[in-house]
Amino acid sequence: MRLSVLTAIATVLAAPAFAQSLPHLPTDLSPAGVRAADDHLALEEVEGVEAMAFVRASNERALAALTGDPRYETFRAEGFEVLSSTARIPGPSFLGDGIGNFWQDAEHPKGLWRRTTLDSYRTDAPQWETLIDVGALAEAEGVDWVWKGASCLPPDETRCLISLSDGGKDAVVVREFDTTTRTFVEGGFSLPEGKHRISWLDRDTLLIATDFGPGTLTESGYPFIVKTLTRGQSLAEATEVYRGDQSDGGYGVSASVFRDGQGGVQAIIVNRPLDTFRAERWRVEDGGIQKLNLPARASLHGILNGKLVFTVEEDWSWYANVRPAGTLMAVNLWELEPNDGRTITNAATTVFAPGPRQSVEDVAVFDDRIVVSILDNVRGRISVFRDRGEFGWPETAVEVPENAAVGLGDTSRGSGRLFWSQQGFLTPPSLGLIDVATAASQPVKSAPALFDASTHVVEQFEARSSDGTMIPYFVVRPREMAMDGSAPAILFGYGGFQISFPPAYKPEMGRLWLENGGVFVQANIRGGGEFGPAWHQAALRENRQRSFDDFAAVARDLEARGITSPRRLGIYGRSNGGVLTSVSITQNPQLFNAAVIESPLIDMLRYPEMPAGASWIGEYGDPRVPGDAGFIARYSAYQQLRPDADYPRVYITTNTRDDRVHPGHARKFAARLGDQGHDHLYYEETAGGHSNDADPVANARRWARHYTYLAQQLMD
């Protein structure tokens, strides 16, 4: 029965005339059938002989075309100048009674973890004390260490767990560090490379989910068991606290320790993901564990006055009252546990209910207040909500600039302070510090302009998608530009995982593209989080085509307004944006003349077979299931390539060490383009992971390659 269903689906998808132009769309959509139809499986072997030979040959050709362009060296030098500029704002985090920062520049491309006092940080020339020199550590140990962060034990934060990646992978080694001696702790906590989920319980105990040996990871390679690890114990000696199941989806089980402003433990909650977005939550207490009555789709933010603060990501009935998806709530923890006979309180549980063009973007929980950043038509604002029990949650707005992107930064719950930032496409970031008790903000730092923004303006428009939905997008264009379609433009999109893209200052884009007369467009298509969970869920699974239609609608609207034309329009996307750009090229090649497809998912009929693909089934569906395979096959770009199509010369790029999105996607797409005679460029960086943040030297080369290609396609 299973095979007959699959054959029927494939027959519909591949009618005779259609099949002739889609030679690589399998007639059998079962995993075995998809595998049998794939002539580039060897390229999935990350460091296989055939794969690396393909990479070397492709890189040689791509570098000749890109680095041989006279613009490349100028772009590289200018990119490095802005990416390593010492005029940037050092990103602050509260560290004990001071301020911590991780910093990279020309002298320290691997970076320094350092600290200073808040008073010193406020000055133009803070006096920094180096805690860890990552470059010196890498040289001493002969390992290409990349900084991945520090987790310090409240309230004094003198003991920290340092995460280091070999070459930029998501997998890290973890070592305990003492900030008072500025040394790694001899005999301290030390974990081998892995995708760990770790929280401090106390000075001598960690809550950890990791690879505990054979059979302890999910299909995606993430942990499903939580244990306590006591100082001096090996992983084999750790004590089990919670066990999910090997079939669990998402990004792995984790335990969160919620604390008050003095560092006291308020609650321990285990998050067990069932798929990409649905999860169970379990509270650990008194040696036992109880499941909380929460919606499967919810985001937990913290605990205030014994109440769990969370956002519901689906409509949820709470005592006969439906709370719409996107609502920020605060509910007594004990009310979320099995009924113990206590009387339900009448305290207000809705903190903030966003309107149809609003969404809760970020939340910071303090001992008596909640700070929320809100997107309103993709523009930001900040409000403070105070808990008044049955009298509700009075809101006090923080004074922030209008028509800007605002973001919450690090918090000090003990002192009731919060860093926040604001920026725009043409406005450099500035940093403020909020006193949560008064909702007053004081300026702390402002970054200087790193490119000339005087020639450009920002506008926001809407395009009508295929089903009539209006899709907002931003245009950053020259002020005096002729509206005749002649302007070179880059259209950026993502459209997935409920990730929002408000305006952001991109100095490398400004310097390398805008200063050369280019146009930048950012499309807030469905699948993102700009208008809350509904905007995301409108493009899930079988509705994925809506994201692609939204993106195409923006491209057509740009042409209709005379902002650009297909000859001058290029697209850029990475990761999930690689799904978007590869599909856009295969479905609508006539709309674009360039595409930078970076760190992409592309073979959507095999993505769960390549680590860590199975963790995204909640977003895309499971192609191993017949019904899901049917709708995925309709857009999967690797199978949809046609030899008779007129594709622009595209540029595909990824990283060998990317352990989040497998490099096989990009390799196979490039190989098939070549098989069919389509001109293209493929470059694979052999160092650095999915986030492309190994150091500013490599990042400058990366952006120089991107913009050299885009200039060739759109400006020449």
Disulfide bonds with the S-S distance in Angstrom:
Cys152-Cys160 2.08
